[in-house]
Amino acid sequence: MKKLLSLLAVLALVFVMAACSSKTNTDPKPADNGKDKDPVTENPAEKPEEVTLTYSNWSVGTEEEENLERLMVKAFQDKYPHIKVEIQEIAGDWNEALATAASAGKLPDVFMLSQLPLALSNDWLLDLNELTAADEDFQNVPEIVRQSATFNDKIVAVPFAQHFLGYFVNKDLFNAANLDYPEMDGTVEEFTKAVKDITNVNAGVVGLNHPFSIADWYPAAASADMGWFTYNDGEYALDSKEFLAGVNFAKEVATNGYAYDTLTDDQKANFKGEHAGEVFAAGEIGLFWDGSWATTNFTENAGFDFDFIGIPGGRTVITNDLLGLSKSTKHAEEAYLFAKWMSFGKEGFMKRMEIADTEGKTVNTLPLTDDEEILEEYFSQLTVPGIRKAYDHLSEAILEPVKTVPGYVQSRWEAPTGIKIGDNENANMAALLDNIIKGELKIEDYAAQMNQLANDKSKEALEALQ
């Protein structure tokens, strides 16, 4: 009888457990809003495969420095312990080192790109269209930024860092002279007048640090139909009235003492500093051309009220660093997840700001997103209002094309012109333009030839990529 009762008790327990198991398996799953899902594993019950990624980036510094980039790599591995990231340091020429690695079949899974066209011509890059199309974070990347990572309608790179180019203005210097300082939405004419009015070389005050970037930005400031160095829709317009006006303004600045770098040694003796950066920090240059990466330095070292005003006309000039994912990677999803964490991804960028705040480091890149939570957090810590204003103008922004446009390096700097300048029998584009700005030649005599050469080099580079 006791045995029978024991048997019945065991059977009852089995039925209860089976019923509980049945109930658990038939309960509906909680709604999936997609926010916690990543492209590596969608089933937390499955232990993800352990993988190793290789990563090369000139911004990682050394192990001893343990800068923000290395701390971000460490935080990624803490978040995704099944993914190990090995940093491969590159010495010497970056592009040559990558080419050597690619030839040996050892191209890093994720790597910084110095020139997107070079990577495309060598067929190094993974097509990211499928990965980015399914990524909500990537949809929050501003259109102008996505363009910098696109070629032939394919996403071929990951935007890694964003910077603005333009002028920083010493507001105190203009106020002390009872002059209106130029602002972001001001006209080219107002900017030109401000540069001239603030200059008083004998008193140790000068308008600009140098004149050589004027020819690049001026056409876009003067016309909505122009881009950087006139480049727009695949063509240059170096024979346009806007480009000629920009070069002649740069020439006027250089030859009339409106820029520190083109002053004589006797004139420079009136200023405090060995170079333009020191002179600006001493409060003696009205407008300083640089990138937004200089904001921290100016905040810490400039003893005056300053702001970022970009270029006249209110168009923001952006320059982006890009990450490539190797076409030969065996771990495409993990590589994309890592690249996203280090760049535009919301979770990664929020972590970047958290680490920087905890470790006393600087987030030396602008956000690559329209996500309001990120923007609110980032700009709450930034004390330069012009940077936020420039960010709000991204819909009218232009790209500095040096890293992204095929043939640009040739068209702007390296293409030989066949023109003799000094001892150089065949000066390149950069030397020719510099000599024109310095007043040794006239732009009107060479504009048509320069335009033809620039467009020829651009066409050759594009055809080589087809």
One Martini backbone bead per residue (centre of mass of N, CA, C, O) as a GRO file, in nm:
protein
  466
    1MET     BB    1   0.059   0.062  -0.022
    2LYS     BB    2   0.303   0.255   0.005
    3LYS     BB    3   0.402   0.214  -0.284
    4LEU     BB    4   0.150   0.319  -0.424
    5LEU     BB    5   0.153   0.606  -0.303
    6SER     BB    6   0.433   0.685  -0.412
    7LEU     BB    7   0.367   0.652  -0.712
    8LEU     BB    8   0.138   0.862  -0.721
    9ALA     BB    9   0.312   1.106  -0.633
   10VAL     BB   10   0.508   1.106  -0.871
   11LEU     BB   11   0.297   1.133  -1.098
   12ALA     BB   12   0.185   1.406  -1.003
   13LEU     BB   13   0.449   1.563  -1.035
   14VAL     BB   14   0.484   1.520  -1.339
   15PHE     BB   15   0.220   1.660  -1.427
   16VAL     BB   16   0.285   1.939  -1.311
   17MET     BB   17   0.547   1.988  -1.475
   18ALA     BB   18   0.420   1.960  -1.755
   19ALA     BB   19   0.218   2.191  -1.725
   20CYS     BB   20   0.426   2.414  -1.678
   21SER     BB   21   0.579   2.370  -1.940
   22SER     BB   22   0.339   2.422  -2.129
   23LYS     BB   23   0.283   2.712  -2.035
   24THR     BB   24   0.558   2.836  -2.107
   25ASN     BB   25   0.551   2.761  -2.423
   26THR     BB   26   0.259   2.924  -2.475
   27ASP     BB   27   0.355   3.185  -2.415
   28PRO     BB   28   0.380   3.486  -2.511
   29LYS     BB   29   0.590   3.700  -2.639
   30PRO     BB   30   0.741   3.969  -2.603
   31ALA     BB   31   0.767   4.255  -2.732
   32ASP     BB   32   0.962   4.367  -3.017
   33ASN     BB   33   1.133   4.682  -3.062
   34GLY     BB   34   1.455   4.647  -3.152
   35LYS     BB   35   1.657   4.791  -2.943
   36ASP     BB   36   1.820   4.511  -2.839
   37LYS     BB   37   1.914   4.449  -3.119
   38ASP     BB   38   2.165   4.271  -3.294
   39PRO     BB   39   2.357   4.150  -3.573
   40VAL     BB   40   2.480   3.892  -3.418
   41THR     BB   41   2.234   3.831  -3.197
   42GLU     BB   42   1.883   3.712  -3.145
   43ASN     BB   43   1.968   3.469  -2.940
   44PRO     BB   44   2.040   3.450  -2.603
   45ALA     BB   45   2.051   3.131  -2.575
   46GLU     BB   46   2.281   3.160  -2.768
   47LYS     BB   47   2.606   3.112  -2.795
   48PRO     BB   48   2.830   3.300  -2.921
   49GLU     BB   49   3.068   3.326  -3.134
   50GLU     BB   50   3.402   3.335  -3.132
   51VAL     BB   51   3.583   3.634  -3.221
   52THR     BB   52   3.830   3.802  -3.436
   53LEU     BB   53   3.945   4.133  -3.467
   54THR     BB   54   4.092   4.369  -3.681
   55TYR     BB   55   4.262   4.696  -3.607
   56SER     BB   56   4.309   5.019  -3.782
   57ASN     BB   57   4.426   5.334  -3.627
   58TRP     BB   58   4.575   5.648  -3.585
   59SER     BB   59   4.398   5.717  -3.303
   60VAL     BB   60   4.504   5.498  -3.072
   61GLY     BB   61   4.784   5.504  -3.012
   62THR     BB   62   4.903   5.389  -2.714
   63GLU     BB   63   4.901   5.185  -2.449
   64GLU     BB   64   5.007   5.397  -2.243
   65GLU     BB   65   4.791   5.619  -2.304
   66GLU     BB   66   4.501   5.535  -2.315
   67ASN     BB   67   4.290   5.643  -2.493
   68LEU     BB   68   3.972   5.679  -2.601
   69GLU     BB   69   3.986   5.459  -2.818
   70ARG     BB   70   4.084   5.226  -2.633
   71LEU     BB   71   3.846   5.248  -2.436
   72MET     BB   72   3.634   5.174  -2.650
   73VAL     BB   73   3.737   4.894  -2.711
   74LYS     BB   74   3.706   4.784  -2.426
   75ALA     BB   75   3.398   4.839  -2.401
   76PHE     BB   76   3.317   4.651  -2.629
   77GLN     BB   77   3.428   4.387  -2.500
   78ASP     BB   78   3.246   4.406  -2.252
   79LYS     BB   79   2.978   4.394  -2.416
   80TYR     BB   80   3.139   4.176  -2.626
   81PRO     BB   81   3.304   3.898  -2.521
   82HIS     BB   82   3.307   3.736  -2.809
   83ILE     BB   83   3.480   3.997  -2.900
   84LYS     BB   84   3.794   4.036  -3.033
   85VAL     BB   85   4.033   4.313  -3.037
   86GLU     BB   86   4.298   4.374  -3.263
   87ILE     BB   87   4.559   4.592  -3.266
   88GLN     BB   88   4.703   4.732  -3.563
   89GLU     BB   89   4.995   4.871  -3.614
   90ILE     BB   90   5.114   5.151  -3.817
   91ALA     BB   91   5.399   5.208  -4.009
   92GLY     BB   92   5.429   5.465  -4.195
   93ASP     BB   93   5.275   5.434  -4.477
   94TRP     BB   94   4.947   5.374  -4.487
   95ASN     BB   95   4.884   5.274  -4.778
   96GLU     BB   96   5.120   5.080  -4.809
   97ALA     BB   97   5.049   4.898  -4.569
   98LEU     BB   98   4.772   4.809  -4.675
   99ALA     BB   99   4.871   4.691  -4.943
  100THR     BB  100   5.052   4.476  -4.819
  101ALA     BB  101   4.832   4.335  -4.655
  102ALA     BB  102   4.647   4.266  -4.895
  103SER     BB  103   4.857   4.091  -5.053
  104ALA     BB  104   4.871   3.890  -4.786
  105GLY     BB  105   4.574   3.861  -4.664
  106LYS     BB  106   4.589   4.107  -4.401
  107LEU     BB  107   4.353   4.278  -4.382
  108PRO     BB  108   4.182   4.448  -4.189
  109ASP     BB  109   3.861   4.444  -4.090
  110VAL     BB  110   3.926   4.736  -3.965
  111PHE     BB  111   3.981   5.067  -4.121
  112MET     BB  112   4.137   5.342  -4.199
  113LEU     BB  113   4.076   5.613  -4.431
  114SER     BB  114   4.250   5.832  -4.640
  115GLN     BB  115   4.134   5.703  -4.927
  116LEU     BB  116   3.866   5.600  -5.091
  117PRO     BB  117   3.955   5.561  -5.389
  118LEU     BB  118   4.189   5.369  -5.327
  119ALA     BB  119   4.016   5.140  -5.206
  120LEU     BB  120   3.842   5.100  -5.460
  121SER     BB  121   4.073   5.038  -5.667
  122ASN     BB  122   4.159   4.776  -5.471
  123ASP     BB  123   3.915   4.619  -5.356
  124TRP     BB  124   3.867   4.637  -5.016
  125LEU     BB  125   3.549   4.676  -4.997
  126LEU     BB  126   3.257   4.644  -4.838
  127ASP     BB  127   2.929   4.598  -4.887
  128LEU     BB  128   2.678   4.788  -4.678
  129ASN     BB  129   2.376   4.793  -4.758
  130GLU     BB  130   2.245   4.565  -4.588
  131LEU     BB  131   2.336   4.663  -4.304
  132THR     BB  132   2.224   4.963  -4.319
  133ALA     BB  133   1.921   4.910  -4.393
  134ALA     BB  134   1.878   4.757  -4.094
  135ASP     BB  135   1.974   5.040  -3.955
  136GLU     BB  136   1.860   5.282  -3.755
  137ASP     BB  137   2.115   5.451  -3.694
  138PHE     BB  138   2.185   5.510  -3.996
  139GLN     BB  139   1.925   5.681  -4.053
  140ASN     BB  140   2.045   5.920  -3.852
  141VAL     BB  141   2.233   5.994  -4.062
  142PRO     BB  142   2.318   6.237  -4.236
  143GLU     BB  143   2.311   6.277  -4.568
  144ILE     BB  144   2.591   6.416  -4.611
  145VAL     BB  145   2.742   6.183  -4.467
  146ARG     BB  146   2.652   5.945  -4.644
  147GLN     BB  147   2.782   6.051  -4.904
  148SER     BB  148   3.084   6.007  -4.807
  149ALA     BB  149   3.009   5.668  -4.812
  150THR     BB  150   2.940   5.691  -5.127
  151PHE     BB  151   2.930   5.465  -5.424
  152ASN     BB  152   2.728   5.392  -5.663
  153ASP     BB  153   2.490   5.350  -5.442
  154LYS     BB  154   2.705   5.262  -5.222
  155ILE     BB  155   2.794   5.149  -4.915
  156VAL     BB  156   3.164   5.164  -4.837
  157ALA     BB  157   3.141   5.310  -4.549
  158VAL     BB  158   3.220   5.441  -4.221
  159PRO     BB  159   3.142   5.694  -4.031
  160PHE     BB  160   3.365   5.813  -3.777
  161ALA     BB  161   3.418   6.132  -3.821
  162GLN     BB  162   3.340   6.483  -3.742
  163HIS     BB  163   3.409   6.797  -3.915
  164PHE     BB  164   3.477   7.141  -3.920
  165LEU     BB  165   3.520   7.418  -4.136
  166GLY     BB  166   3.680   7.736  -4.041
  167TYR     BB  167   3.618   8.021  -3.846
  168PHE     BB  168   3.770   8.192  -3.583
  169VAL     BB  169   3.661   8.445  -3.355
  170ASN     BB  170   3.771   8.751  -3.208
  171LYS     BB  171   3.556   8.936  -3.033
  172ASP     BB  172   3.730   9.129  -2.858
  173LEU     BB  173   3.889   9.265  -3.086
  174PHE     BB  174   3.644   9.398  -3.223
  175ASN     BB  175   3.524   9.545  -2.978
  176ALA     BB  176   3.780   9.721  -2.916
  177ALA     BB  177   3.746   9.852  -3.222
  178ASN     BB  178   3.442   9.901  -3.287
  179LEU     BB  179   3.355   9.624  -3.434
  180ASP     BB  180   3.205   9.407  -3.643
  181TYR     BB  181   3.174   9.084  -3.631
  182PRO     BB  182   3.165   8.813  -3.802
  183GLU     BB  183   2.916   8.588  -3.924
  184MET     BB  184   2.775   8.305  -4.045
  185ASP     BB  185   2.540   8.481  -4.214
  186GLY     BB  186   2.724   8.639  -4.365
  187THR     BB  187   2.884   8.804  -4.603
  188VAL     BB  188   3.145   8.841  -4.806
  189GLU     BB  189   3.163   9.148  -4.775
  190GLU     BB  190   3.169   9.154  -4.464
  191PHE     BB  191   3.421   8.984  -4.433
  192THR     BB  192   3.618   9.156  -4.596
  193LYS     BB  193   3.590   9.411  -4.421
  194ALA     BB  194   3.680   9.287  -4.151
  195VAL     BB  195   3.967   9.210  -4.230
  196LYS     BB  196   4.059   9.504  -4.294
  197ASP     BB  197   3.966   9.667  -4.037
  198ILE     BB  198   4.138   9.499  -3.814
  199THR     BB  199   4.393   9.580  -3.948
  200ASN     BB  200   4.721   9.648  -3.760
  201VAL     BB  201   5.039   9.588  -3.784
  202ASN     BB  202   5.180   9.806  -3.601
  203ALA     BB  203   4.978   9.697  -3.353
  204GLY     BB  204   4.943   9.377  -3.373
  205VAL     BB  205   4.716   9.335  -3.614
  206VAL     BB  206   4.527   9.071  -3.788
  207GLY     BB  207   4.293   8.911  -3.976
  208LEU     BB  208   4.464   8.650  -4.068
  209ASN     BB  209   4.657   8.366  -4.092
  210HIS     BB  210   4.562   8.287  -4.398
  211PRO     BB  211   4.487   8.270  -4.770
  212PHE     BB  212   4.476   7.955  -4.897
  213SER     BB  213   4.154   7.880  -4.846
  214ILE     BB  214   3.976   8.077  -5.011
  215ALA     BB  215   3.958   7.931  -5.292
  216ASP     BB  216   3.787   7.695  -5.175
  217TRP     BB  217   3.528   7.853  -5.029
  218TYR     BB  218   3.422   8.102  -5.188
  219PRO     BB  219   3.229   7.989  -5.408
  220ALA     BB  220   3.019   7.867  -5.197
  221ALA     BB  221   2.959   8.153  -5.068
  222ALA     BB  222   2.866   8.294  -5.351
  223SER     BB  223   2.731   8.001  -5.437
  224ALA     BB  224   2.491   7.742  -5.447
  225ASP     BB  225   2.637   7.602  -5.716
  226MET     BB  226   2.879   7.557  -5.525
  227GLY     BB  227   3.168   7.408  -5.415
  228TRP     BB  228   3.447   7.286  -5.331
  229PHE     BB  229   3.646   7.417  -5.552
  230THR     BB  230   3.360   7.412  -5.726
  231TYR     BB  231   3.263   7.132  -5.670
  232ASN     BB  232   2.990   6.988  -5.878
  233ASP     BB  233   2.853   6.723  -6.013
  234GLY     BB  234   3.157   6.634  -6.123
  235GLU     BB  235   3.254   6.948  -6.141
  236TYR     BB  236   3.443   7.215  -6.248
  237ALA     BB  237   3.481   7.602  -6.204
  238LEU     BB  238   3.773   7.773  -6.259
  239ASP     BB  239   3.628   7.993  -6.475
  240SER     BB  240   3.472   8.140  -6.275
  241LYS     BB  241   3.378   8.423  -6.108
  242GLU     BB  242   3.403   8.303  -5.821
  243PHE     BB  243   3.694   8.201  -5.838
  244LEU     BB  244   3.832   8.461  -5.923
  245ALA     BB  245   3.741   8.623  -5.674
  246GLY     BB  246   3.877   8.444  -5.462
  247VAL     BB  247   4.170   8.466  -5.561
  248ASN     BB  248   4.183   8.781  -5.548
  249PHE     BB  249   4.133   8.801  -5.248
  250ALA     BB  250   4.374   8.634  -5.159
  251LYS     BB  251   4.579   8.824  -5.294
  252GLU     BB  252   4.510   9.075  -5.129
  253VAL     BB  253   4.579   8.955  -4.854
  254ALA     BB  254   4.881   8.875  -4.919
  255THR     BB  255   4.979   9.175  -5.046
  256ASN     BB  256   4.840   9.366  -4.784
  257GLY     BB  257   4.864   9.246  -4.482
  258TYR     BB  258   4.601   9.038  -4.382
  259ALA     BB  259   4.823   8.806  -4.316
  260TYR     BB  260   5.054   8.655  -4.127
  261ASP     BB  261   5.208   8.443  -4.321
  262THR     BB  262   5.262   8.703  -4.544
  263LEU     BB  263   5.453   8.843  -4.381
  264THR     BB  264   5.711   8.995  -4.285
  265ASP     BB  265   5.954   8.979  -4.055
  266ASP     BB  266   5.919   9.272  -3.959
  267GLN     BB  267   5.612   9.248  -3.909
  268LYS     BB  268   5.619   8.999  -3.711
  269ALA     BB  269   5.764   9.160  -3.475
  270ASN     BB  270   5.476   9.282  -3.367
  271PHE     BB  271   5.437   8.991  -3.253
  272LYS     BB  272   5.316   8.724  -3.040
  273GLY     BB  273   5.508   8.483  -3.179
  274GLU     BB  274   5.612   8.209  -3.403
  275HIS     BB  275   5.307   8.159  -3.482
  276ALA     BB  276   4.977   8.174  -3.555
  277GLY     BB  277   4.874   8.023  -3.305
  278GLU     BB  278   5.012   8.209  -3.095
  279VAL     BB  279   4.889   8.476  -3.198
  280PHE     BB  280   4.596   8.404  -3.144
  281ALA     BB  281   4.630   8.339  -2.839
  282ALA     BB  282   4.727   8.651  -2.798
  283GLY     BB  283   4.503   8.832  -2.963
  284GLU     BB  284   4.610   8.914  -3.296
  285ILE     BB  285   4.376   8.753  -3.447
  286GLY     BB  286   4.066   8.767  -3.586
  287LEU     BB  287   4.091   8.512  -3.803
  288PHE     BB  288   4.082   8.147  -3.782
  289TRP     BB  289   4.185   7.880  -3.966
  290ASP     BB  290   4.003   7.569  -3.905
  291GLY     BB  291   3.903   7.310  -3.705
  292SER     BB  292   3.694   7.177  -3.464
  293TRP     BB  293   3.942   7.038  -3.316
  294ALA     BB  294   4.038   7.331  -3.188
  295THR     BB  295   3.844   7.398  -2.954
  296THR     BB  296   3.992   7.294  -2.705
  297ASN     BB  297   4.247   7.465  -2.731
  298PHE     BB  298   4.104   7.741  -2.719
  299THR     BB  299   3.957   7.704  -2.450
  300GLU     BB  300   4.234   7.663  -2.284
  301ASN     BB  301   4.423   7.923  -2.428
  302ALA     BB  302   4.216   8.145  -2.470
  303GLY     BB  303   4.190   8.493  -2.342
  304PHE     BB  304   3.904   8.498  -2.505
  305ASP     BB  305   3.632   8.573  -2.694
  306PHE     BB  306   3.492   8.307  -2.889
  307ASP     BB  307   3.405   8.177  -3.223
  308PHE     BB  308   3.224   7.995  -3.463
  309ILE     BB  309   3.166   8.079  -3.834
  310GLY     BB  310   3.301   7.957  -4.064
  311ILE     BB  311   3.144   8.065  -4.347
  312PRO     BB  312   3.014   8.252  -4.551
  313GLY     BB  313   2.649   8.209  -4.576
  314GLY     BB  314   2.605   7.938  -4.376
  315ARG     BB  315   2.787   7.709  -4.480
  316THR     BB  316   2.878   7.393  -4.408
  317VAL     BB  317   3.195   7.244  -4.351
  318ILE     BB  318   3.280   6.906  -4.413
  319THR     BB  319   3.487   6.647  -4.249
  320ASN     BB  320   3.556   6.298  -4.289
  321ASP     BB  321   3.600   6.002  -4.133
  322LEU     BB  322   3.682   5.662  -4.242
  323LEU     BB  323   3.566   5.328  -4.248
  324GLY     BB  324   3.678   5.010  -4.332
  325LEU     BB  325   3.565   4.699  -4.469
  326SER     BB  326   3.668   4.407  -4.540
  327LYS     BB  327   3.603   4.196  -4.803
  328SER     BB  328   3.761   3.941  -4.638
  329THR     BB  329   3.589   3.913  -4.412
  330LYS     BB  330   3.451   3.667  -4.171
  331HIS     BB  331   3.302   3.923  -3.990
  332ALA     BB  332   3.081   4.141  -4.082
  333GLU     BB  333   2.885   4.192  -3.843
  334GLU     BB  334   3.101   4.246  -3.626
  335ALA     BB  335   3.248   4.473  -3.777
  336TYR     BB  336   3.004   4.663  -3.791
  337LEU     BB  337   2.945   4.680  -3.490
  338PHE     BB  338   3.219   4.807  -3.419
  339ALA     BB  339   3.219   5.053  -3.608
  340LYS     BB  340   2.960   5.172  -3.489
  341TRP     BB  341   3.059   5.207  -3.196
  342MET     BB  342   3.306   5.406  -3.291
  343SER     BB  343   3.081   5.615  -3.414
  344PHE     BB  344   2.734   5.645  -3.481
  345GLY     BB  345   2.634   5.491  -3.254
  346LYS     BB  346   2.452   5.542  -2.982
  347GLU     BB  347   2.579   5.363  -2.766
  348GLY     BB  348   2.873   5.444  -2.827
  349PHE     BB  349   2.852   5.757  -2.795
  350MET     BB  350   2.752   5.756  -2.507
  351LYS     BB  351   3.003   5.609  -2.402
  352ARG     BB  352   3.209   5.817  -2.489
  353MET     BB  353   3.103   6.046  -2.305
  354GLU     BB  354   3.129   5.891  -2.040
  355ILE     BB  355   3.433   5.835  -2.048
  356ALA     BB  356   3.529   6.126  -2.080
  357ASP     BB  357   3.410   6.222  -1.810
  358THR     BB  358   3.554   6.016  -1.620
  359GLU     BB  359   3.865   6.058  -1.757
  360GLY     BB  360   3.919   6.352  -1.871
  361LYS     BB  361   3.829   6.365  -2.172
  362THR     BB  362   3.800   6.423  -2.529
  363VAL     BB  363   3.554   6.482  -2.768
  364ASN     BB  364   3.702   6.500  -3.104
  365THR     BB  365   3.394   6.485  -3.214
  366LEU     BB  366   3.121   6.486  -3.393
  367PRO     BB  367   2.826   6.399  -3.444
  368LEU     BB  368   2.655   6.128  -3.659
  369THR     BB  369   2.361   6.256  -3.580
  370ASP     BB  370   1.995   6.320  -3.511
  371ASP     BB  371   1.991   6.243  -3.226
  372GLU     BB  372   1.868   6.417  -2.958
  373GLU     BB  373   2.011   6.292  -2.714
  374ILE     BB  374   2.297   6.331  -2.815
  375LEU     BB  375   2.289   6.636  -2.878
  376GLU     BB  376   2.215   6.733  -2.595
  377GLU     BB  377   2.461   6.617  -2.450
  378TYR     BB  378   2.689   6.737  -2.618
  379PHE     BB  379   2.597   7.053  -2.618
  380SER     BB  380   2.601   7.083  -2.302
  381GLN     BB  381   2.940   7.077  -2.313
  382LEU     BB  382   2.940   7.309  -2.524
  383THR     BB  383   3.078   7.660  -2.550
  384VAL     BB  384   3.031   7.679  -2.878
  385PRO     BB  385   2.771   7.798  -3.056
  386GLY     BB  386   2.866   7.772  -3.362
  387ILE     BB  387   2.867   7.465  -3.379
  388ARG     BB  388   2.561   7.422  -3.352
  389LYS     BB  389   2.481   7.601  -3.587
  390ALA     BB  390   2.631   7.432  -3.800
  391TYR     BB  391   2.470   7.171  -3.745
  392ASP     BB  392   2.189   7.307  -3.828
  393HIS     BB  393   2.328   7.335  -4.144
  394LEU     BB  394   2.350   7.049  -4.293
  395SER     BB  395   2.144   7.085  -4.535
  396GLU     BB  396   2.376   7.309  -4.659
  397ALA     BB  397   2.615   7.144  -4.694
  398ILE     BB  398   2.965   7.078  -4.752
  399LEU     BB  399   3.224   6.891  -4.899
  400GLU     BB  400   3.530   6.791  -4.837
  401PRO     BB  401   3.694   6.594  -5.104
  402VAL     BB  402   3.978   6.462  -5.035
  403LYS     BB  403   3.863   6.157  -4.934
  404THR     BB  404   3.619   6.101  -5.175
  405VAL     BB  405   3.714   6.221  -5.452
  406PRO     BB  406   3.798   6.136  -5.749
  407GLY     BB  407   4.097   6.317  -5.829
  408TYR     BB  408   4.135   6.560  -5.630
  409VAL     BB  409   4.436   6.563  -5.567
  410GLN     BB  410   4.510   6.625  -5.857
  411SER     BB  411   4.327   6.877  -5.916
  412ARG     BB  412   4.447   7.052  -5.664
  413TRP     BB  413   4.777   6.958  -5.661
  414GLU     BB  414   4.946   6.725  -5.854
  415ALA     BB  415   4.905   6.825  -6.128
  416PRO     BB  416   5.067   6.887  -6.406
  417THR     BB  417   5.096   7.198  -6.608
  418GLY     BB  418   5.364   7.300  -6.781
  419ILE     BB  419   5.462   7.526  -6.585
  420LYS     BB  420   5.692   7.770  -6.517
  421ILE     BB  421   5.839   7.795  -6.177
  422GLY     BB  422   6.117   7.896  -6.164
  423ASP     BB  423   6.287   7.588  -6.134
  424ASN     BB  424   6.011   7.479  -6.229
  425GLU     BB  425   5.909   7.326  -6.526
  426ASN     BB  426   5.649   7.153  -6.373
  427ALA     BB  427   5.410   7.266  -6.221
  428ASN     BB  428   5.170   7.233  -6.006
  429MET     BB  429   4.868   7.329  -5.895
  430ALA     BB  430   4.956   7.436  -5.619
  431ALA     BB  431   5.190   7.618  -5.713
  432LEU     BB  432   5.027   7.795  -5.903
  433LEU     BB  433   4.820   7.907  -5.698
  434ASP     BB  434   5.020   8.024  -5.493
  435ASN     BB  435   5.151   8.227  -5.692
  436ILE     BB  436   4.896   8.384  -5.745
  437ILE     BB  437   4.837   8.470  -5.450
  438LYS     BB  438   5.131   8.612  -5.424
  439GLY     BB  439   5.142   8.787  -5.715
  440GLU     BB  440   5.307   8.649  -5.970
  441LEU     BB  441   5.025   8.589  -6.096
  442LYS     BB  442   4.737   8.543  -6.313
  443ILE     BB  443   4.434   8.393  -6.319
  444GLU     BB  444   4.329   8.478  -6.606
  445ASP     BB  445   4.571   8.315  -6.757
  446TYR     BB  446   4.480   8.005  -6.613
  447ALA     BB  447   4.185   7.908  -6.567
  448ALA     BB  448   4.119   7.732  -6.816
  449GLN     BB  449   4.351   7.530  -6.779
  450MET     BB  450   4.279   7.440  -6.490
  451ASN     BB  451   3.995   7.337  -6.553
  452GLN     BB  452   4.071   7.120  -6.758
  453LEU     BB  453   4.262   6.959  -6.576
  454ALA     BB  454   4.068   6.894  -6.344
  455ASN     BB  455   3.855   6.742  -6.521
  456ASP     BB  456   4.042   6.529  -6.638
  457LYS     BB  457   4.126   6.394  -6.368
  458SER     BB  458   3.844   6.323  -6.279
  459LYS     BB  459   3.768   6.143  -6.521
  460GLU     BB  460   3.997   5.938  -6.495
  461ALA     BB  461   3.924   5.836  -6.210
  462LEU     BB  462   3.637   5.738  -6.270
  463GLU     BB  463   3.706   5.538  -6.501
  464ALA     BB  464   3.895   5.354  -6.320
  465LEU     BB  465   3.628   5.261  -6.136
  466GLN     BB  466   3.437   5.106  -6.353
   0.00000   0.00000   0.00000
